Amino acid sequence: MINVTVWNEHRHEQTNPEVSAIYPNGIHNAIADFLTAEDGLAVRTATLDQPAHGLTADVLDATDVLIWWGHKAHKEVSDTVVAAVQQRVLDGMGLIVLHSGHFSKVFKKLMGTSCDLKWRADGEKERLWVIDPTHPIAAGIGPYIELTEEEMYGEHFDIPAPDELVFISWFAGGEVFRSGCTFRRGNGKIFYFRPGHETHPTYHDPNVQRVIVNAVRWAHRVNRERPRYGWVPPLEPHTPS
């Protein structure tokens, strides 16, 4: 059983009628609903306004994969919670960062860069090309995913070079973007997946859902001890010089 926590700041849905019409129960519950339908996944949700943003030590310790969606309230996320999430990733928890989560404190801390990009909210057609069809995250997806309307993100995307590049997006306005990137930090696996602007029904798309399910299975917690660091005794008897 893979234990998944879906985190969402849950602000747009409460203030923007256009968003609440698409996600009446919140983006987090829309994602949790299709994950719950999958075998072998136990799913819970957490939101910004809960105590500790819903990410208490007990919740994080019980989470194999954390999914993160944020946008307008990045600055409201506690640095203490961010540090706790970072440590759990280093210890082996998987992390899936969606859409505007690229600018979250959590993602920027793990990447060590600004994670900035170009954008345009024109509702353009997006075509996500599968760059690595052998990757587990792309399983069950054809040559590309086509979304009729999405927010544009364009290069340059200020992130470290990904360990693996699974998707590249092309937009009707001409831009391209590295839209499916994997990273490893400590024992943990991270997947950044670009689509998911709140005013478009992206998380209702079956192919987008399949990518997220695949990513959860790929990123689940690695159960092994982290390497030891610092001073260690010698393996062989010897006389120090």
C-alpha positions in Angstrom: 0.0 0.0 0.0 1.3 3.4 -1.0 0.2 6.2 1.4 -0.4 9.4 -0.6 -1.0 12.9 0.8 -2.5 15.5 -1.6 -1.7 19.0 -0.4 -3.4 22.1 -1.9 -3.4 25.7 -0.6 -7.2 25.7 -1.4 -7.6 29.4 -1.8 -8.7 29.9 -5.5 -11.6 27.5 -5.1 -13.0 29.6 -2.2 -12.7 33.0 -3.8 -13.0 32.5 -7.6 -16.4 31.2 -8.9 -14.8 30.1 -12.2 -12.4 27.8 -10.2 -15.1 26.5 -7.8 -17.3 25.6 -10.8 -14.5 23.3 -12.2 -13.3 22.0 -8.8 -16.3 22.4 -6.4 -14.6 20.2 -3.8 -11.2 21.7 -4.3 -8.3 20.7 -6.5 -7.0 18.4 -3.7 -10.2 16.4 -3.6 -10.4 16.2 -7.4 -6.9 14.6 -7.4 -7.6 12.4 -4.4 -10.8 11.1 -6.1 -9.0 9.6 -9.1 -6.1 8.3 -7.0 -8.5 6.6 -4.6 -10.0 4.7 -7.5 -6.6 3.0 -8.0 -5.6 -0.2 -6.4 -2.9 -0.1 -3.7 -3.2 3.6 -2.9 -4.3 5.0 0.4 -5.1 8.7 0.0 -5.5 11.7 2.4 -5.6 15.4 1.8 -4.2 18.4 3.5 -4.7 22.2 3.0 -2.9 25.4 4.0 -5.4 26.6 6.6 -5.2 23.5 8.7 -2.9 23.3 11.8 0.7 22.9 10.5 -0.9 23.1 7.0 -2.2 19.6 7.6 1.4 18.3 7.5 2.1 17.4 11.1 5.0 15.1 11.9 2.7 12.2 12.2 1.2 12.9 8.7 4.6 13.3 7.1 5.9 10.2 8.8 3.0 8.2 7.4 3.3 9.7 3.8 5.1 7.7 1.1 4.3 10.3 -1.6 3.4 14.0 -1.1 1.6 15.8 -4.0 1.9 19.6 -3.9 -0.3 22.3 -5.5 0.1 25.9 -4.6 -0.1 29.3 -6.3 -1.3 32.5 -4.6 -0.2 31.7 -1.1 3.3 30.4 -1.4 4.6 33.0 1.2 2.1 31.8 3.8 3.6 28.4 4.0 5.6 28.0 7.3 9.4 27.7 6.9 9.2 25.0 9.7 6.8 22.9 7.6 9.0 23.4 4.5 12.1 22.2 6.4 10.2 19.2 7.6 9.0 18.3 4.1 12.6 18.7 2.8 13.9 16.4 5.4 11.3 13.7 4.7 12.3 13.9 1.0 15.9 13.5 1.8 14.9 10.5 4.0 13.0 8.9 1.1 9.5 10.4 0.8 8.5 11.0 -2.8 7.3 14.5 -3.9 5.2 15.4 -6.9 5.0 19.1 -7.6 2.2 20.3 -9.9 1.9 23.4 -12.1 2.5 26.6 -10.1 4.0 24.6 -7.3 7.3 25.3 -9.2 7.4 28.6 -7.2 6.6 27.0 -3.8 9.1 27.3 -1.0 9.4 23.5 -0.9 10.4 23.1 -4.5 12.8 26.1 -4.5 14.5 24.8 -1.4 15.0 21.4 -3.0 16.2 22.8 -6.3 18.4 25.6 -5.0 17.5 27.9 -7.8 14.8 30.6 -8.4 12.6 28.2 -10.4 11.3 31.2 -12.4 9.9 31.0 -15.9 7.9 32.9 -18.5 4.1 32.7 -18.5 0.9 33.8 -20.2 -2.6 33.0 -19.1 -4.3 33.0 -22.5 -5.9 29.5 -22.4 -3.8 28.2 -25.3 -3.6 24.7 -26.7 -0.8 22.7 -25.1 0.8 19.6 -26.5 2.9 17.6 -24.1 5.3 15.5 -26.1 6.6 12.3 -24.5 10.3 12.5 -24.7 11.1 9.2 -22.9 8.4 6.7 -23.8 10.2 4.0 -21.8 9.9 5.9 -18.5 7.4 4.5 -16.0 5.7 7.9 -15.6 4.8 7.8 -19.4 3.3 4.3 -19.2 -0.1 4.1 -21.0 0.4 7.5 -22.7 0.6 7.9 -26.4 3.1 10.1 -28.3 1.7 13.2 -26.7 -1.1 14.7 -24.5 -3.1 17.5 -26.0 -4.9 20.0 -23.8 -7.2 22.4 -25.6 -6.7 25.2 -23.1 -4.0 25.8 -20.5 -1.8 28.6 -19.1 1.5 28.9 -21.0 4.8 28.4 -19.3 7.9 29.1 -21.4 11.6 28.6 -21.2 14.0 29.5 -19.8 12.9 27.5 -16.7 15.4 28.2 -14.0 15.9 24.7 -12.5 18.9 22.4 -12.3 19.3 20.1 -15.2 16.7 17.3 -14.6 17.9 13.8 -13.9 15.3 12.7 -16.5 13.1 14.6 -18.9 9.8 12.8 -19.6 7.7 15.5 -21.2 8.3 18.7 -23.2 5.3 21.1 -23.9 4.6 23.1 -27.0 2.1 25.9 -26.9 0.0 27.5 -29.6 1.8 30.8 -29.1 5.1 29.1 -30.0 6.9 28.5 -26.7 8.2 25.2 -25.4 8.8 24.1 -21.8 10.3 21.2 -19.9 7.1 20.0 -18.4 7.9 16.6 -16.9 11.2 16.5 -14.9 12.6 14.1 -12.4 15.1 14.8 -9.7 16.7 12.8 -6.9 17.5 14.4 -3.5 19.0 12.2 -0.9 16.9 9.0 -0.8 13.8 10.8 -2.3 12.4 11.1 -5.8 10.8 14.3 -7.1 8.7 14.7 -10.2 7.6 18.2 -11.5 4.6 18.1 -13.8 3.6 21.4 -15.5 -0.1 21.4 -16.4 -2.9 22.3 -14.0 -3.9 26.0 -14.0 -6.8 26.4 -11.7 -9.2 28.0 -14.3 -8.9 25.0 -16.7 -10.3 21.4 -16.1 -6.9 19.9 -16.5 -7.1 17.4 -13.6 -10.3 15.9 -15.1 -8.3 14.8 -18.2 -7.7 11.0 -18.2 -4.1 11.3 -19.5 -3.1 13.9 -16.9 -4.6 11.6 -14.3 -2.7 8.6 -15.6 0.6 10.6 -15.5 0.0 11.5 -11.8 -0.9 7.9 -10.9 2.2 6.7 -12.6 4.3 9.3 -10.9 3.0 8.2 -7.5 4.0 4.6 -8.1 7.4 5.7 -9.4 8.1 8.1 -6.6 7.0 6.1 -3.6 9.1 6.1 -0.5 12.5 4.3 -0.7 12.9 2.2 2.5 16.6 2.2 3.0 19.0 3.9 5.5 20.6 7.1 4.4 24.4 6.9 4.2 26.3 7.8 7.3 28.2 11.1 7.3 30.9 12.7 9.5 33.6 10.9 11.5 33.7 7.1 11.5 36.0 4.6 13.2 38.5 2.8 10.9 37.5 -0.5 9.4 40.9 -1.9 9.8 43.2 -1.7 12.9 46.0 0.8 12.4 48.2 3.2 14.2 47.3 6.8 13.5 50.2 8.8 12.2 
